[in-house]
Amino acid sequence: MFWSKENIIERLSKIPRTLEDISIDIFEGVPSTNDFLHKVSLSRDYTDAPYACRSLQRNVNIEQELMYPYMDGALSNEFAIHSSQYRFMLPYEIIGHDIRKKYRVFQPEEMKTRFPMAYKRLIEIKYKFRTGEEELDSADCYRLKDERFLQYINTPKIIVTDHYRLQASYDISGNYVFADGIGVVLGDHTLYHYVTTVLNSSISRAFPEIWSREKVRNNNSLYPKILKRFPITFPESENAETLINTISRYLIYLNSQKHTAKIYSLPGYQRLMEFYKRISDLLVLDTYITNDLDPRFIEILAENIVSSEDEFEYSDDMSLLIALQEIKKNVLNTPDFRKCKFSNEFTNILATLKNNGVW
């Protein structure tokens, strides 16, 4: 069979299970309309006033208890969150340790007593932009217009952005605030690495066209109702799923190091990332469409691509980079590796995706 772009899109669109089916919730982030009240950038000039407030045009100090890291959707956030210069103030108490949290906004008198620095900043902003009053008469002037996403603060989630294409990052702590993106809380926590990989895969680039053909996407924005329709399927082979999960962890580590350390000069770093990304793409493509990868190919990968039980992907240990380079070398140097065959169907699909700008 010759696989055209239309064949591939039709095949993907017929996958019955969707992201909604395996999720507890898929939701938008914080409303951007509240930015001028809550969002600040980190200052490099003053340690006693670490935040630069664009509204007041000066540096301010705010109680750390209220401050959360902010994910900038304008940056690349593939696999790992690209730490930004911004922080976000949430004048809320987050209650409980369940997946869905309860929350309550701190009232003005409580803010004044418990968080005087934040209270002072809010007063100044209100005085400058609103009524000129010197007191906060209600929490309505600083509470978020849509509080729903607060249910999932400190809950692990995938954050999906549309940065030229879909990009998914796994927020294991769940404490990032985001505006330009969609949060995905899964029902089974063991699926996070797999789903993160699928959302970042080259095959996912075909889905915007599916949405367009189904007339569920009429602009360049990403909405929960769109992402809910993302088709989800799983490998028939347990080995393949384990490999995808492990490589996902490798790529979280590599992308984290890319954002936080100066490792571009290390020999072969970019090629190392491309190697693991390419392997995961092949495994996802086989899962979604072909299911006919050479069994020896899977065996060689499984013999070499392994992980420890600890959360190595969140380590700053640069020796792990050397270990991942060694794994790549071992895979490529396995005598049978270059003898592994891809079926004509598989290579045809690869060519079709590449020629249509998907791969």
SERO-4910 file (N, C-alpha, C, O; in steps of 0.05 Angstrom, whole numbers):
BEGIN
 pado doro    nc1    nc2    nc3   cac1   cac2   cac3    cc1    cc2    cc3    oc1    oc2    oc3
  Met    A     17    -24      0      0      0      0     17     25      0     37     27     15
  Phe    A     11     45    -17     24     70    -16     10     89      4    -14     94      1
  Trp    A     25     98     23     13    115     44     16    144     36     38    155     37
  Ser    A     -5    157     29     -5    186     24    -10    200     50    -17    188     71
  Lys    A     -7    226     49    -12    243     73    -42    239     82    -48    238    106
  Glu    A    -60    238     62    -88    234     68    -94    207     82   -110    206    100
  Asn    A    -80    186     73    -83    160     85    -75    161    114    -89    150    132
  Ile    A    -53    174    120    -42    175    147    -62    191    165    -68    182    187
  Ile    A    -71    213    155    -89    230    171   -115    215    176   -127    216    198
  Glu    A   -125    201    156   -150    185    159   -146    163    180   -163    158    196
  Arg    A   -123    149    179   -117    128    198   -116    139    227   -128    127    245
  Leu    A   -103    162    230   -101    173    257   -128    183    267   -134    180    291
  Ser    A   -144    194    250   -170    205    258   -190    183    266   -210    189    279
  Lys    A   -184    158    259   -202    136    266   -195    122    292   -209    103    300
  Ile    A   -173    131    305   -166    119    330   -188    126    351   -193    150    355
  Pro    A   -202    107    363   -225    113    379   -219    126    406   -234    143    415
  Arg    A   -197    118    419   -192    128    445   -178    156    443   -161    160    426
  Thr    A   -186    174    460   -175    201    460   -162    208    486   -164    193    506
  Leu    A   -148    231    486   -135    240    510   -156    245    533   -150    241    556
  Glu    A   -180    253    525   -201    258    545   -208    232    560   -214    232    584
  Asp    A   -206    209    546   -214    183    558   -195    175    580   -203    161    598
  Ile    A   -170    184    579   -151    175    600   -144    198    619   -126    195    636
  Ser    A   -159    220    618   -152    243    634   -174    248    655   -197    243    651
  Ile    A   -165    259    677   -183    269    698   -194    296    689   -218    302    693
  Asp    A   -177    313    678   -185    339    669   -165    350    649   -141    343    649
  Ile    A   -175    366    630   -159    381    611   -169    410    612   -192    415    606
  Phe    A   -152    428    619   -161    455    626   -142    477    618   -118    472    614
  Glu    A   -152    501    616   -136    524    610   -121    534    635   -129    528    657
  Gly    A   -100    550    630    -85    561    653    -97    586    664   -121    591    661
  Val    A    -80    602    676    -89    626    689    -97    647    668    -84    649    648
  Pro    A   -119    662    673   -127    683    653   -105    704    651    -96    715    671
  Ser    A    -98    711    627    -77    731    622    -86    759    630    -70    778    633
  Thr    A   -112    763    634   -123    789    642   -114    797    669   -115    821    676
  Asn    A   -104    779    685    -95    785    712    -65    790    714    -54    795    736
  Asp    A    -51    790    691    -22    793    692    -12    817    706      7    816    721
  Phe    A    -25    840    702    -14    865    713    -15    865    744     -1    880    757
  Leu    A    -32    848    755    -34    846    784    -15    825    796     -5    828    818
  His    A    -11    804    781      1    780    794     29    772    783     44    760    797
  Lys    A     34    780    758     59    770    745     81    791    748     78    815    744
  Val    A    105    781    757    128    798    760    152    783    747    150    759    742
  Ser    A    173    797    742    198    785    732    219    786    754    218    803    772
  Leu    A    238    768    752    260    767    771    279    790    765    286    795    742
  Ser    A    287    803    787    306    826    784    334    816    788    339    799    806
  Arg    A    353    826    773    381    819    777    396    840    793    420    837    798
  Asp    A    382    861    801    396    884    813    395    885    843    415    893    856
  Tyr    A    373    877    855    369    880    884    361    854    897    341    842    890
  Thr    A    377    846    917    370    822    932    348    827    952    333    808    959
  Asp    A    345    851    961    324    857    981    297    862    968    276    862    982
  Ala    A    297    866    942    272    870    927    275    854    901    281    865    880
  Pro    A    270    827    903    278    810    880    260    810    856    267    798    835
  Tyr    A    237    824    857    218    823    835    216    850    822    214    871    835
  Ala    A    216    851    795    211    875    780    182    876    772    172    859    757
  Cys    A    168    896    782    139    899    777    135    919    754    142    943    756
  Arg    A    125    909    731    122    927    708    100    947    713    101    969    701
  Ser    A     80    941    729     58    959    734     68    983    750     60   1006    744
  Leu    A     85    978    770     95   1000    787    121   1011    776    131   1032    785
  Gln    A    133    997    757    159   1005    745    181   1008    765    197   1027    765
  Arg    A    182    989    783    203    988    803    205    960    815    187    944    811
  Asn    A    226    956    830    229    930    843    213    928    869    209    948    883
  Val    A    202    905    875    185    901    898    193    875    912    207    858    901
  Asn    A    184    872    936    187    847    951    160    836    957    141    850    964
  Ile    A    157    809    955    131    796    960    138    770    975    158    757    970
  Glu    A    121    763    994    125    739   1010    128    714    992    111    710    974
  Gln    A    149    698    996    154    675    980    131    655    980    127    640    961
  Glu    A    117    654   1002     95    634   1004     74    638    982     60    619    975
  Leu    A     72    662    972     51    668    952     62    665    923     46    667    904
  Met    A     88    661    920    100    662    893    104    634    881    112    616    894
  Tyr    A     97    632    855     99    607    841    115    611    815    113    633    803
  Pro    A    129    591    806    143    594    780    124    596    757    102    584    758
  Tyr    A    131    611    737    114    616    714    126    605    689    149    609    683
  Met    A    110    589    674    120    578    649    112    596    626     88    602    621
  Asp    A    132    605    611    127    623    588    122    607    563    140    593    554
  Gly    A     98    608    553     91    593    529    105    602    504    104    588    483
  Ala    A    118    625    505    133    635    482    160    621    478    173    624    458
  Leu    A    168    606    499    193    592    498    189    563    490    166    553    491
  Ser    A    210    549    482    208    521    476    206    505    502    223    508    520
  Asn    A    185    489    505    181    474    529    176    444    522    155    433    530
  Glu    A    194    433    507    191    406    498    203    387    519    226    389    526
  Phe    A    186    369    530    193    350    551    198    364    578    185    356    598
  Ala    A    215    383    579    222    396    605    214    426    603    216    438    582
  Ile    A    205    437    626    197    465    626    221    483    625    241    479    640
  His    A    221    502    607    242    522    605    237    543    626    219    560    623
  Ser    A    253    543    646    249    562    668    251    591    658    270    598    643
  Ser    A    231    607    664    230    634    654    238    654    676    243    646    699
  Gln    A    239    679    669    247    700    687    223    709    704    226    727    722
  Tyr    A    200    697    700    175    707    713    167    690    737    174    666    739
  Arg    A    153    703    755    140    690    778    111    700    779    105    722    769
  Phe    A     94    685    791     66    692    792     56    690    820     59    670    834
  Met    A     43    712    829     32    713    856      4    702    857    -14    710    842
  Leu    A      0    682    875    -27    671    879    -35    677    908    -26    664    926
  Pro    A    -52    697    912    -61    704    939    -83    684    949   -104    692    957
  Tyr    A    -76    659    948    -94    637    955    -82    617    974    -57    614    974
  Glu    A    -98    605    990    -90    582   1006    -98    557    990   -122    553    985
  Ile    A    -79    540    984    -85    515    970    -87    493    991    -69    489   1007
  Ile    A   -110    480    992   -117    462   1014   -118    433   1005   -130    426    986
  Gly    A   -104    416   1020   -106    387   1015    -83    376    998    -67    391    987
  His    A    -83    350    995    -62    336    980    -74    317    959    -60    301    947
  Asp    A   -100    319    954   -113    302    934   -106    313    906    -93    334    904
  Ile    A   -114    298    886   -109    307    859   -123    334    854   -111    353    844
  Arg    A   -148    335    862   -163    361    861   -161    374    888   -169    363    908
  Lys    A   -150    398    888   -146    413    913   -170    432    918   -183    440    899
  Lys    A   -174    438    943   -192    460    950   -175    485    953   -151    483    957
  Tyr    A   -187    508    951   -172    532    953   -191    555    963   -215    553    961
  Arg    A   -179    575    973   -194    599    981   -176    623    978   -152    622    984
  Val    A   -188    645    970   -173    670    968   -169    683    995   -188    682   1011
  Phe    A   -146    694   1001   -141    708   1026   -156    734   1025   -154    749   1005
  Gln    A   -171    740   1045   -186    765   1047   -167    788   1054   -145    784   1064
  Pro    A   -175    813   1047   -157    836   1051   -145    839   1079   -122    844   1081
  Glu    A   -161    835   1099   -150    838   1127   -129    816   1132   -110    821   1146
  Glu    A   -134    793   1122   -115    770   1125    -90    776   1110    -68    771   1120
  Met    A    -92    787   1086    -69    794   1070    -53    816   1085    -28    815   1086
  Lys    A    -67    835   1095    -53    857   1109    -37    847   1133    -16    858   1139
  Thr    A    -48    827   1147    -34    816   1171    -13    796   1164     10    798   1175
  Arg    A    -19    777   1147     -1    755   1141     20    761   1119     42    751   1119
  Phe    A     11    778   1099     28    783   1076     30    813   1071     20    822   1051
  Pro    A     42    828   1089     41    857   1087     55    868   1062     47    888   1051
  Met    A     76    854   1053     90    864   1029     73    860   1004     71    879    987
  Ala    A     59    838   1001     41    834    979     18    853    981      9    864    960
  Tyr    A      8    857   1005    -15    875   1009     -7    904   1000    -23    917    988
  Lys    A     17    912   1008     26    939   1000     28    942    970     20    963    959
  Arg    A     37    921    957     39    923    927     11    925    915      7    941    897
  Leu    A     -7    909    924    -34    910    914    -47    937    918    -62    947    901
  Ile    A    -42    949    942    -53    976    948    -42    996    928    -56   1013    917
  Glu    A    -16    994    923     -3   1013    905    -14   1011    876    -18   1031    863
  Ile    A    -18    986    868    -29    982    841    -57    992    839    -65   1005    819
  Lys    A    -73    987    860   -101    996    860   -101   1027    860   -117   1039    846
  Tyr    A    -84   1039    876    -83   1068    877    -75   1080    850    -85   1101    842
  Lys    A    -57   1067    836    -47   1077    811    -66   1073    788    -69   1091    771
  Phe    A    -80   1051    788    -96   1044    764   -126   1044    769   -142   1044    749
  Arg    A   -135   1046    794   -164   1043    798   -176   1067    812   -179   1088    801
  Thr    A   -183   1063    837   -200   1083    851   -185   1104    866   -196   1124    874
  Gly    A   -159   1099    871   -145   1118    887   -148   1114    917   -137   1129    933
  Glu    A   -163   1093    925   -167   1087    953   -142   1075    965   -126   1063    950
  Glu    A   -138   1077    991   -114   1068   1004   -119   1042   1020   -102   1035   1036
  Glu    A   -141   1029   1015   -147   1004   1028   -159    985   1007   -170    994    987
  Leu    A   -157    959   1013   -170    939    996   -196    932   1009   -196    920   1031
  Asp    A   -218    939    997   -244    934   1009   -255    906   1003   -274    897   1016
  Ser    A   -243    892    983   -253    866    976   -231    851    961   -214    862    948
  Ala    A   -232    824    964   -213    807    949   -219    807    920   -203    797    904
  Asp    A   -242    817    911   -250    816    883   -230    831    866   -228    826    842
  Cys    A   -216    851    877   -198    867    861   -172    853    854   -157    861    837
  Tyr    A   -166    831    869   -141    816    862   -145    786    858   -126    772    852
  Arg    A   -170    776    861   -174    748    856   -175    743    826   -181    761    811
  Leu    A   -169    719    818   -168    712    790   -197    711    779   -216    704    792
  Lys    A   -199    718    753   -226    718    741   -236    690    736   -260    685    735
  Asp    A   -217    671    732   -224    643    729   -205    627    747   -181    625    742
  Glu    A   -216    615    768   -200    602    788   -197    572    785   -185    558    801
  Arg    A   -209    561    764   -211    532    761   -184    518    762   -182    497    774
  Phe    A   -164    530    749   -138    517    748   -125    513    775   -107    497    778
  Leu    A   -135    529    795   -124    526    822   -129    499    835   -115    491    853
  Gln    A   -149    484    824   -154    457    834   -130    439    831   -126    420    846
  Tyr    A   -113    446    811    -91    428    804    -64    440    809    -44    430    798
  Ile    A    -63    461    825    -37    470    835    -25    448    853    -39    437    870
  Asn    A      1    443    849     15    421    864      5    393    857      9    374    872
  Thr    A     -8    391    835    -16    365    824      0    360    798      1    377    781
  Pro    A     14    337    796     29    331    772     11    334    747    -12    326    747
  Lys    A     23    344    726      8    349    701     26    351    677     50    357    680
  Ile    A     15    348    654     29    355    629     19    383    621     -5    388    621
  Ile    A     37    400    613     30    426    603     36    427    573     59    423    565
  Val    A     15    432    558     18    431    528     16    460    517     -3    474    524
  Thr    A     35    467    501     34    493    488     35    490    458     42    468    448
  Asp    A     28    511    444     29    510    415     51    529    405     45    551    395
  His    A     76    520    409     99    536    402    109    528    374    127    512    371
  Tyr    A     96    538    353    100    530    325     89    502    320     80    496    298
  Arg    A     89    485    339     77    458    338     71    451    367     78    465    385
  Leu    A     57    428    371     51    420    398     77    414    413     95    400    402
  Gln    A     79    424    437    101    417    455     90    411    482     73    425    493
  Ala    A     99    389    494     89    380    520    112    378    539    133    366    533
  Ser    A    107    388    563    127    385    585    114    373    609     91    379    615
  Tyr    A    129    357    623    118    343    646    125    358    671    149    359    679
  Asp    A    106    370    684    110    385    709    104    366    733     81    364    742
  Ile    A    125    352    742    121    331    762    112    343    789     98    330    804
  Ser    A    121    368    795    113    380    820     86    393    818     72    397    837
  Gly    A     78    400    793     52    412    789     48    440    798     26    450    800
  Asn    A     70    454    804     67    481    816     71    504    796     71    527    804
  Tyr    A     75    497    771     79    519    751     52    532    744     32    518    740
  Val    A     53    558    742     30    573    732     35    579    703     57    586    695
  Phe    A     14    576    686     18    581    658     -8    594    647    -30    589    657
  Ala    A     -4    611    627    -27    624    614    -31    614    586    -53    606    579
  Asp    A     -9    613    571    -11    604    543     -6    574    542     16    565    535
  Gly    A    -26    558    548    -23    530    548    -47    516    560    -66    528    569
  Ile    A    -46    489    559    -67    472    569    -55    452    588    -35    440    582
  Gly    A    -68    449    611    -60    429    631    -75    403    627    -98    403    622
  Val    A    -60    381    630    -72    354    627    -65    338    652    -42    332    657
  Val    A    -86    331    668    -82    313    691    -93    286    684   -116    283    677
  Leu    A    -75    266    684    -82    239    676    -94    223    699    -88    228    723
  Gly    A   -110    203    692   -122    186    712   -103    166    723   -105    157    746
  Asp    A    -83    158    708    -62    139    715    -35    152    714    -26    159    692
  His    A    -22    156    737      3    172    737     25    157    722     45    170    715
  Thr    A     23    131    718     44    117    704     44    123    674     63    115    660
  Leu    A     24    137    664     23    143    635     35    170    628     37    177    604
  Tyr    A     45    185    647     54    213    641     77    213    622     77    230    603
  His    A     97    196    625    120    197    607    112    188    579    121    200    559
  Tyr    A     95    168    577     86    159    550     71    181    536     77    187    513
  Val    A     51    193    549     34    213    536     51    238    529     47    250    508
  Thr    A     70    245    546     87    268    540    103    263    515    105    281    498
  Thr    A    113    238    512    128    231    487    110    233    463    118    243    442
  Val    A     86    222    464     68    222    441     61    250    433     61    257    409
  Leu    A     56    268    452     49    295    446     72    310    433     68    329    418
  Asn    A     97    302    440    120    315    428    129    301    402    148    311    389
  Ser    A    117    279    395    127    263    373    121    277    346    104    295    344
  Ser    A    137    269    326    132    280    299    105    273    288     93    288    273
  Ile    A     94    250    296     68    242    286     46    261    295     26    264    282
  Ser    A     50    274    318     30    292    328     26    317    311      6    331    313
  Arg    A     46    322    293     43    345    276     21    342    255     13    362    243
  Ala    A     12    318    252    -11    314    234    -37    322    246    -57    326    231
  Phe    A    -39    323    272    -65    327    285    -77    355    281   -102    356    279
  Pro    A    -62    376    279    -75    402    273    -91    401    247   -111    414    244
  Glu    A    -81    386    227    -96    383    202   -121    367    206   -142    373    193
  Ile    A   -120    347    224   -145    332    230   -165    351    242   -189    351    235
  Trp    A   -157    367    261   -175    386    274   -186    406    254   -210    412    254
  Ser    A   -169    415    236   -178    434    215   -199    421    197   -219    434    190
  Arg    A   -194    397    189   -213    383    171   -240    378    185   -261    377    172
  Glu    A   -238    374    211   -263    369    226   -276    395    236   -297    395    249
  Lys    A   -263    417    228   -274    444    234   -277    449    264   -296    461    273
  Val    A   -258    438    279   -258    444    308   -237    464    316   -234    471    339
  Arg    A   -222    473    296   -201    492    301   -202    514    280   -197    509    257
  Asn    A   -210    538    288   -214    559    269   -194    582    272   -196    602    258
  Asn    A   -174    579    289   -153    599    291   -128    585    302   -126    561    303
  Asn    A   -108    600    310    -83    589    318    -82    583    348    -60    576    359
  Ser    A   -104    585    362   -104    580    391   -110    551    397   -123    537    382
  Leu    A    -99    543    419   -103    515    429   -123    516    452   -119    530    471
  Tyr    A   -144    500    450   -165    500    470   -168    471    481   -161    452    468
  Pro    A   -178    469    506   -182    443    518   -199    425    500   -193    401    497
  Lys    A   -221    435    488   -239    418    472   -224    407    448   -232    386    438
  Ile    A   -204    421    438   -188    410    416   -170    388    426   -169    367    414
  Leu    A   -155    394    447   -135    374    457   -149    349    467   -137    327    466
  Lys    A   -174    351    477   -188    328    486   -192    307    463   -195    283    469
  Arg    A   -191    316    439   -196    298    416   -170    284    406   -171    268    388
  Phe    A   -148    290    420   -122    279    411   -124    248    414   -129    238    436
  Pro    A   -120    233    392   -122    204    394    -99    192    410    -76    200    408
  Ile    A   -106    172    426    -86    158    443    -88    128    438   -110    116    439
  Thr    A    -65    116    431    -63     87    429    -37     78    442    -19     94    445
  Phe    A    -36     53    450    -13     43    465      0     20    451    -13      6    436
  Pro    A     26     16    455     40     -6    442     29    -33    451     21    -36    474
  Glu    A     29    -52    432     22    -79    439     44    -92    456     39   -110    472
  Ser    A     68    -84    451     92    -95    465     98    -80    490    100    -55    489
  Glu    A    100    -94    512    107    -81    538    135    -69    536    141    -48    547
  Asn    A    153    -83    521    180    -73    518    180    -46    504    196    -28    512
  Ala    A    164    -43    484    163    -18    469    153      5    487    163     27    486
  Glu    A    132      0    503    122     21    521    143     28    542    146     52    548
  Thr    A    157      9    552    178     14    572    200     31    559    210     50    572
  Leu    A    207     25    535    228     40    521    219     69    517    235     87    521
  Ile    A    194     73    508    184    100    504    185    116    531    193    139    531
  Asn    A    176    103    552    176    116    578    205    124    587    209    146    597
  Thr    A    224    105    583    251    110    591    264    132    574    277    150    585
  Ile    A    260    132    548    271    152    531    258    179    538    272    200    536
  Ser    A    233    180    545    220    204    554    236    216    578    240    241    579
  Arg    A    244    199    596    259    209    619    286    219    611    296    239    621
  Tyr    A    299    205    592    324    215    581    321    243    569    338    260    574
  Leu    A    300    247    554    296    272    541    288    294    560    294    318    556
  Ile    A    274    287    582    269    307    603    295    317    615    299    341    618
  Tyr    A    313    298    621    339    305    632    355    323    612    365    344    619
  Leu    A    356    314    587    372    328    567    361    356    562    376    375    560
  Asn    A    335    359    560    323    385    556    326    403    581    329    427    578
  Ser    A    324    391    604    329    407    629    357    418    629    361    442    636
  Gln    A    376    401    622    404    411    622    408    432    600    423    451    604
  Lys    A    394    429    578    396    448    557    387    476    566    399    496    558
  His    A    367    477    584    356    502    593    372    514    616    373    538    619
  Thr    A    386    497    632    398    507    656    428    507    656    441    520    673
  Ala    A    440    493    638    470    491    638    481    498    610    467    495    590
  Lys    A    506    506    610    519    513    584    532    488    573    556    484    577
  Ile    A    516    471    561    527    446    551    527    444    521    533    423    510
  Tyr    A    520    466    507    520    465    478    547    458    467    550    447    445
  Ser    A    568    466    482    595    462    471    605    433    475    626    426    464
  Leu    A    591    417    491    599    390    495    597    374    469    577    377    454
  Pro    A    617    358    463    616    343    437    591    326    433    584    310    450
  Gly    A    578    330    411    556    313    403    531    317    419    513    300    418
  Tyr    A    528    339    435    504    342    452    478    343    435    459    329    441
  Gln    A    478    360    415    454    363    399    448    337    384    424    329    382
  Arg    A    468    323    374    464    298    361    453    277    380    439    258    372
  Leu    A    461    279    405    452    260    426    422    263    430    407    244    431
  Met    A    413    288    432    384    294    435    369    284    411    348    272    413
  Glu    A    380    289    387    366    281    362    365    250    360    345    240    350
  Phe    A    385    236    370    385    207    370    361    196    386    346    180    376
  Tyr    A    359    205    411    337    194    428    310    204    418    290    189    420
  Lys    A    308    228    408    283    237    397    275    221    373    251    214    369
  Arg    A    294    214    356    289    198    332    279    170    339    261    160    327
  Ile    A    293    158    359    285    131    368    256    132    379    240    114    372
  Ser    A    250    151    396    223    152    407    202    157    385    180    147    386
  Asp    A    209    174    365    191    179    343    185    153    327    162    148    320
  Leu    A    206    137    323    202    112    308    183     93    324    166     80    312
  Leu    A    187     92    350    170     75    367    141     84    367    123     68    367
  Val    A    137    111    368    110    121    368     97    117    341     73    109    340
  Leu    A    112    121    320    101    117    293     92     87    290     71     82    279
  Asp    A    109     69    299    102     41    298     77     35    314     60     19    306
  Thr    A     74     47    337     51     43    355     25     53    341      5     40    343
  Tyr    A     27     76    329      3     89    318     -6     78    291    -29     79    284
  Ile    A     14     69    275      7     62    247     15     34    239     -1     19    228
  Thr    A     41     27    242     50      3    228     51    -23    244     42    -44    235
  Asn    A     61    -22    269     63    -46    286     79    -68    272     70    -91    272
  Asp    A    101    -61    260    117    -82    247    147    -76    248    162    -84    230
  Leu    A    156    -63    269    185    -58    272    199    -85    275    188   -104    286
  Asp    A    224    -86    265    241   -110    268    243   -117    297    253   -100    313
  Pro    A    235   -141    306    238   -149    334    266   -146    345    270   -140    368
  Arg    A    286   -151    328    314   -148    337    320   -119    344    336   -114    362
  Phe    A    308   -101    329    312    -72    335    302    -66    363    316    -52    378
  Ile    A    279    -76    370    268    -72    397    286    -85    418    291    -73    439
  Glu    A    296   -109    412    313   -123    431    339   -108    437    347   -105    460
  Ile    A    351    -97    416    376    -82    419    371    -58    437    387    -51    454
  Leu    A    349    -44    431    343    -20    447    338    -28    476    348    -14    494
  Ala    A    323    -49    481    317    -58    508    341    -67    523    343    -64    548
  Glu    A    361    -78    509    385    -87    522    402    -64    532    418    -67    551
  Asn    A    399    -41    520    417    -18    526    403      5    540    414     19    557
  Ile    A    378     11    532    364     34    542    349     26    568    327     15    567
  Val    A    361     32    590    350     24    616    351     49    634    364     69    628
  Ser    A    337     47    656    336     69    675    336     58    704    328     36    709
  Ser    A    345     75    722    343     68    750    316     77    761    301     91    747
  Glu    A    310     69    785    284     75    796    282    104    807    261    115    809
  Asp    A    306    116    813    305    143    824    299    163    802    299    156    778
  Glu    A    293    188    809    285    208    790    310    221    778    315    245    782
  Phe    A    325    206    763    350    215    751    345    239    732    363    255    728
  Glu    A    322    239    720    317    260    700    316    288    712    317    308    697
  Tyr    A    314    290    738    313    316    751    339    323    765    341    342    781
  Ser    A    360    307    759    386    311    771    402    331    755    397    334    731
  Asp    A    420    345    768    439    363    755    466    350    750    485    363    743
  Asp    A    467    324    755    493    310    752    500    307    723    487    293    707
  Met    A    521    321    715    530    320    687    541    294    679    544    289    655
  Ser    A    548    277    698    559    250    690    537    233    677    543    215    662
  Leu    A    511    240    681    490    226    668    491    231    638    483    214    622
  Leu    A    500    255    630    503    261    602    523    242    589    518    232    566
  Ile    A    545    236    602    565    217    592    553    189    590    558    175    571
  Ala    A    536    182    610    524    156    610    505    153    586    504    132    574
  Leu    A    490    174    580    471    173    557    487    171    531    478    159    511
  Gln    A    510    185    530    526    182    506    537    154    502    538    144    480
  Glu    A    543    141    524    553    114    523    532     94    515    537     76    499
  Ile    A    507     99    524    485     82    515    480     84    485    476     64    471
  Lys    A    481    109    475    478    113    446    500     98    431    495     84    411
  Lys    A    524    100    441    547     86    428    543     56    428    548     43    408
  Asn    A    534     45    451    530     16    452    508      7    433    511    -14    421
  Val    A    487     23    431    465     16    412    476     15    383    472     -5    369
  Leu    A    490     36    375    499     38    348    521     17    342    524      9    319
  Asn    A    536      9    362    558    -10    358    550    -39    360    566    -57    356
  Thr    A    525    -44    367    515    -72    368    516    -83    339    504    -71    321
  Pro    A    529   -105    335    533   -115    308    507   -118    292    507   -112    268
  Asp    A    486   -126    305    460   -131    290    445   -105    285    426   -105    269
  Phe    A    453    -83    297    436    -59    296    432    -49    267    410    -43    259
  Arg    A    454    -48    252    451    -37    225    440    -58    205    435    -52    182
  Lys    A    436    -82    215    424   -103    199    393   -103    202    379   -116    187
  Cys    A    383    -88    222    354    -87    226    340    -74    202    349    -54    191
  Lys    A    318    -87    194    304    -78    170    278    -64    178    264    -72    196
  Phe    A    273    -42    163    247    -29    164    231    -39    140    241    -40    118
  Ser    A    206    -45    145    189    -54    123    185    -32    102    189     -9    108
  Asn    A    177    -40     78    172    -21     57    150     -2     65    150     22     59
  Glu    A    130    -13     80    108      4     89    118     25    108    110     49    106
  Phe    A    136     17    126    146     36    146    162     58    132    158     82    138
  Thr    A    180     50    114    197     70    101    180     88     83    186    112     80
  Asn    A    158     78     72    140     94     56    127    116     73    125    139     64
  Ile    A    118    108     96    105    127    115    125    148    123    119    172    124
  Leu    A    150    140    130    170    159    137    175    180    115    177    204    120
  Ala    A    177    170     90    181    188     68    158    207     64    162    231     58
  Thr    A    133    197     67    110    213     63    109    235     84    103    259     77
  Leu    A    114    229    109    114    248    130    135    269    126    131    293    129
  Lys    A    159    260    118    181    279    114    176    297     91    181    321     93
  Asn    A    166    287     69    160    303     45    138    323     49    137    344     35
  Asn    A    121    318     69     98    336     74    104    354     98     86    367    109
  Gly    A    130    354    107    137    372    128    127    364    156    127    381    174
  Val    A    120    339    159    110    330    185    133    318    201    135    323    225
  Trp    A    150    302    187    172    289    202    195    309    207    215    301    219
***
